[in-house]
Amino acid sequence: MAVRRLLDSQRKMTKSKTKVRQRKTESEDINGSVNTQTDNRQVEREKREMERRERQKIVLWRSPATTVQYFILEASTLFSLLMGRLYGRKKTVMLVLSVITFLVLVYYMEGAHQKTVASMEKTLLLCAYWLGLGILSSVGLGTGLHTFLLYLGPHIAAVTLAAYECMSVDFPEPPYPTEIVCPEEESGKYISMWTIMSKVRLEAFMWGAGTAIGELPPYFMARAARLSGADLDDDEFEEIEELIEEKKTHPDDMSFLEKAKLSVHNLVQRVGFFGILLCASIPNPLFDLAGITCGHFLIPFWTFFGATLIGKAIVKMHIQQLFVIFLFSEHHVETVVSLIGKFPKFGPVLQTPFEDYLKAQKTKLHHKPGTSSTKEGGNILAWIFEKVVIVMVAYFLLSIINSMAQNYHKRLCKAKRNR
């Protein structure tokens, strides 16, 4: 009996040792595979970082020949993709062409409807103009054209100054909105901020709606990548993933901008509609991250676009309108001009062109339509603003070329990884 017990205990010990060895082997295999996966991820990150650095060098002032070549190739690729998609939707294309043909016939056909057509044409062209400027401001082409500073802001400021000078917002049409001229008779109404806001509400709303439409490409790109199961090959999304990992490992080493980007990502992901609305309702240069996050987490289209449209076209635009109207109210402008003159040494020199410009604008408001107005070509402020607009538009066009060239480089890198 004792011999049997001894043999049984030895067998049990042998089995337990064998199990321990097997567990050690399995754990080593698991640890080895985990380490291999971690190494592979690290190598992949380093490759992508090298590609990103190489891509940042593809600009006209560093590599003009390569940049132009990649720009042409990217433009050709996008054109071929567009033609392919249009060919795949032949029925829709034919329907749109039929509707356009019908509208053109109605437009050129003589009849009593021409007065209505002319009124609709004027409104539609105005809406399309401001909608297009809004899209250019946020669509992500190059650096984005700051059309609020260049077009909508000055337009609201001009209407504000004219309203207080003319004591009316019933400007003759035409030439409004191309040119602002005081009406022959004052309306006698009190000019309030709300009166001016109602005058520019359509332009402001359409510009805000354009900025909301311009935020759709990042959303659709991220959504399509998630539905197809492919990795989102976007620098900003890769940066967010790196920030999430950085927060887990080194939360104290993150900069303010990195924390802000991560906050936008977390807010949109957790709060949903009201998080998107909050991000869209304030001037937020990081809103592209909201679109990418919403697309990646498959937030419904109307939830994203509805919140973006309300935030940008209604809430944010009213805030911006109030700011510009308050800033360019008559007494505020006169106060600012007087304060400029109090600067030591250069104050009077700087004050003179501002006073001349305001006088020229007021004189211009009181000339009758169709008559020659006081020319403002000699005013240095008008000359400077004109040159600033030209420089910003030129830089915007250059940034589009750089951006499209870098996108083609991204295509090449992705094709290499997929081989």
C-alpha positions as CSV (number, residue, x, y, z in Angstrom):
1,M,0.0,0.0,0.0
2,A,2.8,2.4,0.9
3,V,4.5,1.6,-2.4
4,R,1.3,2.4,-4.3
5,R,0.8,5.7,-2.5
6,L,4.4,6.7,-3.2
7,L,4.0,5.8,-6.9
8,D,0.7,7.8,-7.1
9,S,2.2,10.9,-5.5
10,Q,5.2,10.7,-7.9
11,R,2.8,10.5,-10.9
12,K,0.8,13.5,-9.6
13,M,4.0,15.5,-9.1
14,T,5.1,14.6,-12.7
15,K,1.7,15.7,-14.1
16,S,1.7,19.0,-12.2
17,K,5.3,19.8,-13.4
18,T,4.2,19.0,-17.0
19,K,1.2,21.3,-16.7
20,V,3.4,24.1,-15.2
21,R,5.9,23.7,-18.1
22,Q,3.0,23.8,-20.6
23,R,1.6,26.9,-19.0
24,K,5.1,28.5,-19.1
25,T,5.5,27.6,-22.7
26,E,2.0,29.0,-23.6
27,S,2.7,32.2,-21.7
28,E,6.0,32.6,-23.4
29,D,4.4,32.1,-26.8
30,I,1.7,34.6,-25.9
31,N,4.3,37.1,-24.6
32,G,6.4,36.5,-27.7
33,S,3.4,37.1,-30.1
34,V,2.5,40.2,-28.1
35,N,6.0,41.5,-28.3
36,T,6.1,40.7,-32.0
37,Q,2.9,42.6,-32.6
38,T,4.2,45.5,-30.5
39,D,7.4,45.6,-32.5
40,N,5.4,45.5,-35.8
41,R,3.3,48.4,-34.7
42,Q,6.3,50.4,-33.7
43,V,7.9,49.7,-37.1
44,E,4.7,50.7,-38.8
45,R,4.5,53.9,-36.8
46,E,8.1,54.8,-37.7
47,K,7.4,54.2,-41.4
48,R,4.4,56.4,-41.3
49,E,6.2,59.1,-39.5
50,M,9.0,59.0,-42.1
51,E,6.4,59.2,-44.8
52,R,4.7,62.1,-43.1
53,R,8.0,64.0,-42.9
54,E,8.8,63.2,-46.5
55,R,5.3,64.4,-47.5
56,Q,5.7,67.7,-45.6
57,K,8.7,68.5,-47.9
58,I,6.6,68.3,-51.0
59,V,5.8,72.0,-51.4
60,L,6.4,74.4,-54.3
61,W,9.2,76.3,-52.6
62,R,11.2,73.2,-51.8
63,S,10.5,70.7,-54.6
64,P,8.7,72.6,-57.4
65,A,9.1,70.0,-60.1
66,T,7.9,67.1,-57.9
67,T,5.1,69.1,-56.5
68,V,3.8,70.2,-59.9
69,Q,4.1,66.6,-61.2
70,Y,2.2,65.1,-58.2
71,F,-0.4,67.9,-58.5
72,I,-1.1,67.1,-62.1
73,L,-1.2,63.3,-61.4
74,E,-3.6,63.8,-58.4
75,A,-5.9,66.1,-60.5
76,S,-5.9,63.4,-63.3
77,T,-6.7,60.7,-60.7
78,L,-9.5,62.7,-59.1
79,F,-11.0,63.5,-62.6
80,S,-10.9,59.8,-63.6
81,L,-12.6,58.8,-60.4
82,L,-15.3,61.5,-60.9
83,M,-16.0,60.3,-64.4
84,G,-16.2,56.7,-63.3
85,R,-18.7,57.5,-60.6
86,L,-20.8,59.6,-63.0
87,Y,-20.7,56.8,-65.5
88,G,-21.9,54.4,-62.7
89,R,-24.9,56.7,-62.0
90,K,-26.0,57.3,-65.6
91,K,-29.7,57.6,-64.7
92,T,-29.1,60.3,-62.1
93,V,-26.8,62.2,-64.5
94,M,-29.4,62.1,-67.3
95,L,-32.1,63.3,-64.9
96,V,-30.0,66.2,-63.7
97,L,-29.1,67.1,-67.3
98,S,-32.8,67.0,-68.3
99,V,-33.8,69.3,-65.4
100,I,-30.9,71.7,-66.3
101,T,-32.1,71.8,-69.9
102,F,-35.7,72.5,-68.9
103,L,-34.6,75.4,-66.6
104,V,-32.4,76.9,-69.4
105,L,-35.4,76.8,-71.8
106,V,-37.6,78.5,-69.2
107,Y,-34.9,81.1,-68.5
108,Y,-34.6,82.1,-72.2
109,M,-38.3,81.8,-73.1
110,E,-40.1,85.1,-73.4
111,G,-43.2,85.6,-71.3
112,A,-44.9,87.0,-68.2
113,H,-42.8,84.7,-66.0
114,Q,-39.6,86.6,-66.8
115,K,-40.1,89.1,-63.9
116,T,-40.3,86.1,-61.5
117,V,-37.3,84.5,-63.1
118,A,-35.2,87.7,-62.8
119,S,-36.1,87.9,-59.1
120,M,-35.3,84.2,-58.5
121,E,-32.1,84.5,-60.4
122,K,-30.9,87.4,-58.3
123,T,-31.7,85.6,-55.0
124,L,-30.2,82.3,-56.2
125,L,-27.0,84.0,-57.4
126,L,-26.6,85.8,-54.1
127,C,-27.2,82.6,-52.1
128,A,-24.8,80.6,-54.3
129,Y,-22.1,83.3,-54.0
130,W,-22.1,83.3,-50.1
131,L,-22.6,79.5,-50.0
132,G,-19.5,79.0,-52.2
133,L,-17.5,81.4,-50.0
134,G,-18.5,79.5,-46.9
135,I,-17.5,76.1,-48.5
136,L,-14.1,77.6,-49.5
137,S,-13.6,78.7,-45.9
138,S,-13.9,75.2,-44.4
139,V,-13.7,72.5,-47.2
140,G,-10.1,71.7,-46.4
141,L,-8.6,72.7,-49.7
142,G,-5.0,73.8,-48.8
143,T,-5.0,76.2,-45.9
144,G,-8.7,77.2,-46.4
145,L,-9.6,80.7,-47.6
146,H,-10.6,82.9,-44.7
147,T,-13.6,84.3,-46.5
148,F,-15.2,85.7,-43.3
149,L,-12.3,88.1,-42.8
150,L,-12.0,88.9,-46.5
151,Y,-15.7,89.1,-47.6
152,L,-18.5,88.6,-45.1
153,G,-16.9,90.5,-42.2
154,P,-16.2,93.6,-44.4
155,H,-19.7,93.3,-45.9
156,I,-21.4,93.4,-42.5
157,A,-19.1,96.2,-41.4
158,A,-20.0,98.2,-44.6
159,V,-23.7,97.7,-44.0
160,T,-23.3,98.8,-40.3
161,L,-21.5,102.0,-41.2
162,A,-24.0,102.8,-44.0
163,A,-27.0,102.1,-41.7
164,Y,-25.9,104.6,-39.1
165,E,-24.8,107.2,-41.7
166,C,-28.0,106.9,-43.8
167,M,-30.3,106.2,-40.8
168,S,-31.9,103.5,-42.9
169,V,-31.2,100.0,-44.3
170,D,-33.5,100.3,-47.3
171,F,-30.6,100.7,-49.7
172,P,-31.6,101.0,-53.4
173,E,-31.5,97.7,-55.3
174,P,-29.6,97.8,-57.6
175,P,-26.8,98.7,-56.9
176,Y,-27.1,96.9,-53.5
177,P,-25.5,94.5,-52.6
178,T,-22.7,95.2,-55.1
179,E,-22.5,98.8,-53.9
180,I,-24.2,100.6,-50.9
181,V,-25.9,103.9,-51.5
182,C,-28.1,105.8,-49.1
183,P,-31.8,106.1,-50.0
184,E,-33.2,109.5,-50.9
185,E,-35.4,109.6,-47.8
186,E,-34.5,108.4,-44.3
187,S,-36.8,105.7,-43.0
188,G,-37.2,107.5,-39.6
189,K,-36.8,104.2,-37.8
190,Y,-34.4,103.7,-34.9
191,I,-31.3,101.8,-36.2
192,S,-30.6,98.9,-33.8
193,M,-28.2,96.0,-34.0
194,W,-31.2,93.7,-34.7
195,T,-32.2,95.9,-37.7
196,I,-28.7,95.5,-39.2
197,M,-28.7,91.8,-38.4
198,S,-31.9,91.3,-40.3
199,K,-30.4,93.1,-43.3
200,V,-27.4,90.7,-43.6
201,R,-29.1,87.6,-42.2
202,L,-29.5,85.8,-45.6
203,E,-25.8,86.4,-46.5
204,A,-24.6,85.3,-43.1
205,F,-26.9,82.2,-43.0
206,M,-25.8,81.1,-46.4
207,W,-22.1,81.6,-45.6
208,G,-22.6,79.6,-42.4
209,A,-24.4,76.8,-44.3
210,G,-21.5,76.7,-46.7
211,T,-19.0,76.2,-43.8
212,A,-21.2,73.3,-42.6
213,I,-21.2,71.7,-46.0
214,G,-17.4,72.1,-46.2
215,E,-17.1,69.9,-43.0
216,L,-18.7,66.9,-44.8
217,P,-15.6,65.5,-46.6
218,P,-13.7,64.4,-43.4
219,Y,-17.0,62.8,-42.1
220,F,-17.6,60.8,-45.3
221,M,-14.0,59.8,-45.7
222,A,-13.8,58.5,-42.1
223,R,-17.2,56.8,-42.4
224,A,-16.3,55.1,-45.7
225,A,-13.0,53.8,-44.3
226,R,-14.8,52.4,-41.2
227,L,-17.5,50.6,-43.2
228,S,-15.0,49.1,-45.6
229,G,-12.8,47.9,-42.7
230,A,-9.8,49.8,-44.1
231,D,-7.5,51.9,-42.0
232,L,-8.2,55.6,-42.2
233,D,-5.1,57.0,-43.9
234,D,-5.4,60.4,-42.5
235,D,-2.7,62.3,-40.6
236,E,-5.1,63.9,-38.2
237,F,-6.7,60.7,-37.2
238,E,-3.3,59.0,-36.8
239,E,-2.3,61.9,-34.6
240,I,-5.5,61.4,-32.4
241,E,-4.7,57.7,-32.0
242,E,-1.1,58.6,-30.9
243,L,-2.5,61.2,-28.5
244,I,-4.8,58.6,-26.9
245,E,-1.8,56.2,-26.4
246,E,0.2,59.2,-25.1
247,K,-2.5,60.0,-22.6
248,K,-2.5,56.4,-21.2
249,T,1.3,56.4,-20.8
250,H,2.4,60.0,-20.3
251,P,-0.6,62.2,-19.5
252,D,1.5,65.0,-18.0
253,D,3.7,65.4,-21.1
254,M,0.9,66.5,-23.4
255,S,0.8,70.1,-24.6
256,F,-2.2,72.4,-24.4
257,L,-3.0,71.9,-28.2
258,E,-2.7,68.1,-27.9
259,K,-5.1,68.2,-24.9
260,A,-7.5,70.4,-26.8
261,K,-7.5,68.0,-29.8
262,L,-8.2,65.1,-27.5
263,S,-10.9,67.0,-25.7
264,V,-12.8,67.7,-29.0
265,H,-12.5,64.0,-29.9
266,N,-13.8,62.8,-26.5
267,L,-16.6,65.4,-26.3
268,V,-18.0,64.4,-29.7
269,Q,-17.6,60.7,-29.0
270,R,-19.4,60.8,-25.6
271,V,-22.0,63.6,-25.9
272,G,-23.1,63.1,-29.5
273,F,-25.5,65.7,-31.0
274,F,-25.0,68.4,-28.3
275,G,-21.2,67.8,-28.3
276,I,-21.1,68.5,-32.1
277,L,-23.4,71.5,-31.6
278,L,-21.1,72.9,-29.0
279,C,-18.0,72.5,-31.1
280,A,-19.7,74.0,-34.1
281,S,-21.2,77.0,-32.3
282,I,-17.8,78.5,-31.4
283,P,-14.8,79.5,-33.5
284,N,-13.0,76.2,-33.5
285,P,-10.1,75.4,-35.8
286,L,-10.1,71.8,-34.6
287,F,-13.6,71.0,-35.9
288,D,-12.2,68.7,-38.6
289,L,-11.5,66.3,-35.8
290,A,-15.2,66.3,-34.9
291,G,-16.1,65.3,-38.5
292,I,-13.5,62.5,-38.6
293,T,-14.6,61.2,-35.1
294,C,-18.3,61.2,-36.1
295,G,-17.5,59.4,-39.3
296,H,-15.3,56.8,-37.6
297,F,-17.9,56.0,-34.9
298,L,-20.7,55.9,-37.5
299,I,-22.7,58.7,-36.0
300,P,-25.8,59.2,-38.3
301,F,-25.4,61.7,-41.1
302,W,-28.3,63.9,-40.0
303,T,-27.2,64.0,-36.4
304,F,-23.8,65.3,-37.5
305,F,-24.9,67.6,-40.3
306,G,-27.9,68.9,-38.4
307,A,-25.9,69.8,-35.3
308,T,-23.2,71.3,-37.6
309,L,-25.7,73.4,-39.6
310,I,-27.5,74.7,-36.5
311,G,-24.2,75.5,-34.8
312,K,-22.4,77.2,-37.7
313,A,-25.2,78.8,-39.7
314,I,-27.4,80.0,-36.7
315,V,-25.6,80.1,-33.4
316,K,-22.1,80.9,-34.5
317,M,-23.1,83.3,-37.2
318,H,-25.3,85.4,-34.9
319,I,-22.4,85.7,-32.5
320,Q,-20.1,86.8,-35.3
321,Q,-22.6,89.3,-36.6
322,L,-23.1,90.8,-33.2
323,F,-19.4,91.2,-32.7
324,V,-18.8,92.9,-36.1
325,I,-21.9,95.2,-35.8
326,F,-20.9,96.2,-32.2
327,L,-17.3,96.8,-33.3
328,F,-18.2,98.9,-36.3
329,S,-21.1,100.9,-34.8
330,E,-20.5,104.6,-35.5
331,H,-19.5,105.7,-32.0
332,H,-17.2,102.8,-31.5
333,V,-15.4,103.5,-34.8
334,E,-15.0,107.2,-33.9
335,T,-13.6,106.2,-30.5
336,V,-11.1,103.8,-32.0
337,V,-9.9,106.4,-34.5
338,S,-9.5,109.0,-31.7
339,L,-7.6,106.5,-29.6
340,I,-5.2,105.8,-32.5
341,G,-4.3,109.5,-32.6
342,K,-3.2,109.4,-28.9
343,F,-0.4,107.0,-29.6
344,P,3.0,108.7,-29.1
345,K,5.0,109.8,-32.1
346,F,3.2,107.8,-34.8
347,G,-0.4,108.3,-33.6
348,P,-1.3,111.3,-35.8
349,V,0.4,109.8,-38.8
350,L,-1.7,106.6,-38.4
351,Q,-4.9,108.5,-37.6
352,T,-5.0,110.5,-40.8
353,P,-5.5,107.6,-43.3
354,F,-8.3,106.2,-41.1
355,E,-10.1,109.5,-41.0
356,D,-9.7,110.0,-44.7
357,Y,-11.0,106.6,-45.4
358,L,-14.1,107.1,-43.2
359,K,-14.8,110.5,-44.9
360,A,-14.5,108.9,-48.4
361,Q,-16.9,106.1,-47.5
362,K,-19.5,108.5,-46.0
363,T,-19.2,110.7,-49.1
364,K,-19.6,107.7,-51.4
365,L,-22.8,106.6,-49.6
366,H,-24.6,109.8,-50.6
367,H,-23.9,109.9,-54.3
368,K,-26.8,109.0,-56.6
369,P,-26.8,105.6,-58.4
370,G,-25.4,106.0,-62.0
371,T,-23.4,109.1,-61.2
372,S,-19.6,109.1,-60.6
373,S,-18.5,108.8,-57.0
374,T,-15.5,109.9,-55.2
375,K,-12.6,107.6,-56.1
376,E,-10.9,105.9,-53.2
377,G,-7.9,104.6,-55.1
378,G,-5.6,107.0,-53.5
379,N,-6.4,105.9,-49.9
380,I,-3.7,103.8,-48.4
381,L,-6.0,101.6,-46.3
382,A,-8.0,100.5,-49.4
383,W,-4.8,99.8,-51.3
384,I,-3.4,97.8,-48.4
385,F,-6.6,95.7,-48.0
386,E,-6.7,95.1,-51.7
387,K,-3.1,93.8,-51.7
388,V,-3.8,91.6,-48.6
389,V,-6.8,90.0,-50.4
390,I,-4.6,89.3,-53.4
391,V,-1.8,87.8,-51.3
392,M,-4.2,85.6,-49.3
393,V,-6.0,84.3,-52.4
394,A,-2.6,83.6,-54.1
395,Y,-1.4,81.7,-51.0
396,F,-4.7,79.8,-50.9
397,L,-4.2,78.6,-54.5
398,L,-0.6,77.6,-53.8
399,S,-1.7,75.7,-50.8
400,I,-4.2,73.8,-52.9
401,I,-1.4,72.7,-55.2
402,N,0.7,71.6,-52.3
403,S,-2.1,69.8,-50.6
404,M,-3.1,67.8,-53.8
405,A,0.6,66.9,-54.4
406,Q,0.9,65.6,-50.8
407,N,-2.4,63.6,-51.3
408,Y,-0.8,61.9,-54.3
409,H,2.3,61.1,-52.3
410,K,-0.1,59.6,-49.7
411,R,-1.6,57.4,-52.4
412,L,1.8,56.1,-53.5
413,C,2.7,55.2,-49.9
414,K,-0.6,53.4,-49.4
415,A,-0.1,51.5,-52.6
416,K,3.4,50.4,-51.5
417,R,2.0,49.2,-48.1
418,N,-0.7,47.2,-49.8
419,R,1.7,45.2,-52.0
